[in-house]
Amino acid sequence: MPTMPNVARSLCHIDGYAKGSPQSGQWSISWLPETLHVSQLFDLMQKKIAAHFKKANVVIGYLVAVTANYFVLPAFGYMVTVQDSFTISLAFTAISMLRSYVLRRLFNRFD
């Protein structure tokens, strides 16, 4: 008798509920307002993984920028404190996120 994959079962526990027929092997995950089939579930997982990757990328990039500002700017004659380094990095991270958002919206419009 076919069973629902473990991945689908764990996501159902978090985000929705499962329904299906063990005889037919057709399982689907129900959310309000749509139903995802198990084959589409893996696309959803990929999107969640990509979202986590993007968040981690921003955090790691910010920490690298803080460190770089603290050590590189004094080499050019700009004496910065740790607080200055955090503030400068935060400003450039915000600008970078805004730039990414605008470009994503622009390209989605033409897609």
C-alpha positions as CSV (number, residue, x, y, z in Angstrom):
1,M,0.0,0.0,0.0
2,P,1.5,3.4,-1.0
3,T,2.2,5.9,1.8
4,M,2.7,9.6,1.7
5,P,6.4,10.5,1.6
6,N,7.9,11.6,4.9
7,V,8.7,15.1,3.6
8,A,5.1,15.6,2.6
9,R,3.9,14.3,6.0
10,S,6.2,16.7,7.9
11,L,5.2,19.7,5.8
12,C,1.6,18.9,6.3
13,H,2.1,18.8,10.0
14,I,3.4,22.4,9.8
15,D,1.4,24.0,7.0
16,G,-1.8,22.0,6.2
17,Y,-3.3,18.6,6.2
18,A,-3.0,15.6,3.8
19,K,-5.7,13.8,2.0
20,G,-5.5,11.0,-0.4
21,S,-6.2,7.4,-1.3
22,P,-3.7,4.7,-0.3
23,Q,-5.3,2.5,-3.1
24,S,-4.6,5.0,-5.9
25,G,-1.4,6.4,-4.5
26,Q,-2.6,9.9,-5.2
27,W,-1.9,12.2,-2.4
28,S,-2.4,15.9,-2.2
29,I,-1.7,18.6,0.5
30,S,-4.6,21.0,1.2
31,W,-4.2,24.6,2.1
32,L,-6.7,27.3,2.0
33,P,-7.4,28.2,-0.9
34,E,-5.5,25.6,-3.1
35,T,-4.4,22.0,-3.2
36,L,-0.8,21.0,-4.0
37,H,0.0,17.6,-5.4
38,V,3.0,15.8,-3.9
39,S,5.0,16.5,-7.1
40,Q,4.5,20.2,-6.5
41,L,5.5,19.9,-2.9
42,F,9.1,19.5,-3.8
43,D,9.0,22.9,-5.7
44,L,7.6,24.4,-2.5
45,M,10.5,22.9,-0.5
46,Q,13.0,24.4,-3.0
47,K,11.4,27.8,-2.6
48,K,11.6,27.6,1.2
49,I,15.3,26.5,1.0
50,A,16.0,29.4,-1.4
51,A,14.3,31.8,1.0
52,H,16.5,30.6,3.9
53,F,19.6,30.8,1.7
54,K,18.8,34.4,0.8
55,K,18.3,35.3,4.5
56,A,21.6,33.6,5.4
57,N,23.3,35.4,2.5
58,V,22.2,38.8,3.8
59,V,23.3,38.1,7.4
60,I,26.7,36.7,6.4
61,G,27.2,39.6,3.9
62,Y,26.4,42.1,6.6
63,L,28.9,40.5,9.0
64,V,31.6,40.4,6.3
65,A,30.9,44.1,5.6
66,V,31.2,45.0,9.3
67,T,34.5,43.3,9.5
68,A,35.8,44.7,6.3
69,N,34.8,48.3,7.2
70,Y,36.5,47.9,10.6
71,F,39.8,46.8,9.1
72,V,39.9,48.3,5.6
73,L,38.7,51.9,6.2
74,P,41.6,52.7,8.6
75,A,44.0,51.7,5.9
76,F,42.6,54.6,3.9
77,G,42.9,57.0,6.7
78,Y,39.3,56.8,8.1
79,M,39.3,55.8,11.7
80,V,36.1,54.0,12.6
81,T,34.8,52.5,15.7
82,V,32.9,49.2,15.9
83,Q,29.6,51.2,16.1
84,D,30.6,53.2,13.0
85,S,31.4,49.9,11.2
86,F,28.0,48.4,12.1
87,T,26.2,51.6,11.0
88,I,28.0,51.9,7.7
89,S,27.4,48.3,6.9
90,L,23.7,48.6,7.8
91,A,23.4,51.5,5.4
92,F,25.0,49.6,2.5
93,T,23.1,46.5,3.3
94,A,19.8,48.4,3.2
95,I,20.8,50.0,-0.1
96,S,21.7,46.6,-1.6
97,M,18.4,45.1,-0.5
98,L,16.5,48.0,-2.0
99,R,18.4,47.6,-5.2
100,S,17.7,43.9,-5.3
101,Y,14.0,44.4,-4.7
102,V,13.7,47.1,-7.4
103,L,15.5,44.9,-10.0
104,R,13.5,41.8,-9.1
105,R,10.2,43.8,-9.5
106,L,11.5,45.3,-12.8
107,F,12.4,41.9,-14.3
108,N,9.2,40.2,-13.0
109,R,7.2,42.9,-14.8
110,F,8.8,41.9,-18.1
111,D,8.8,38.1,-17.5
